[in-house]
Amino acid sequence: MRISQEYFDELKGQKITAYTLINNNGMEVTSLDFGCIITKLVVPDRDGVLENVVLGFDTIDEYVTRSPYFGAIVGRFAGRIKNAEFTLNNEIYQLVQNDNSNHLHGGLKGFDKVMWETNVVENEDSASLVFSYLSMDGEEGYPGNLLMKVTYTLNNDNELIISYNGKSDQDTLLNMTNHTYFNLSGHVKRNIFNHQLILKSNTFLELDEKYIPTGKILEVNGTPFDFQIGRKIVDGVNSNHPQNILVGNGYDHPFLLNENNNNEILVMDSESGRKLTIETDQPAVVLYTSNQLPDSFSIRGIQSEKYLGLCLETQGLPDSIHHPHFPSSILKKEEVYCSVTKYKFSVY
Ligand code: GLA
């Protein structure tokens, strides 16, 4: 295992560092101390060719001005909270509105836009980046001083393991994810239409026109939302299902996972032979097929457009605080939030 670090850029006089973990097979993960942003993930194809499989930029200005959360850690709350407000212990909390009148991905300055203190840890068969951040009481409207730790570990089995650890001095809400846009073709050679996805999920959440869960849990059976035996992403692009059309022809939906830590999410690209297996302890995964990716910029020299990346955001359910039948995302005072998601890369 090797770890390297280099100057990435500067933001308002603050130096931003890029850390790279490299395993014995040549797999590499590069992350910034700003937003814990994964800028590059280099993995082999079936011929052993090492290429980057995530969307990212080379300057901090691009991340700050136009990034739709490329590679970033999202918190305190992944997804939307309706009307940017919630009641907890009889107190009303007003959050920052950054998605019409709603709250999205932790607000205007969420965990994707703050500096994280970074430590590197090297072991024989793995290496880790340990990021820490103290989110103050009232930040973006949330209660409680929250101490967060996010750890990225790369091992010699070509696994990237993301673990989240949080503790607050007051009851609060917490729902963490990583917002990487995968494109297994390598260096974004093709869009994600032919990525094959298998999901162990038989239900998903219905969304309203503002992408807020209506509260209805729908069955996937007989719809383009049924990924149980596998289907290509393009099915949801061409679909007439009102939920696919609503989100801009594709997917932007939370799927409830039937199983955890048992190969529940699988993505395959037949041309490169790359396969990504995701295992998590979280109740859901948001499948977002970058239907809203604007065509007004370039991504490392490639013209940006819809469907260039596939997000698989393992998390709790969006807006759960307004739906008592959803799994709760309340973190009790002094209790420990602990969650792990594992991304394993292989070929077939
Ligand atoms: C999430 C949301 C999408 C969009 C992207 C970022 O996946 O559900 O609607 O906001 O993040 O652009």
Residues whose N, C-alpha, C, O or C-beta is under 5 A from the ligand:
A	BS01	GLA	P68 D252 Y288
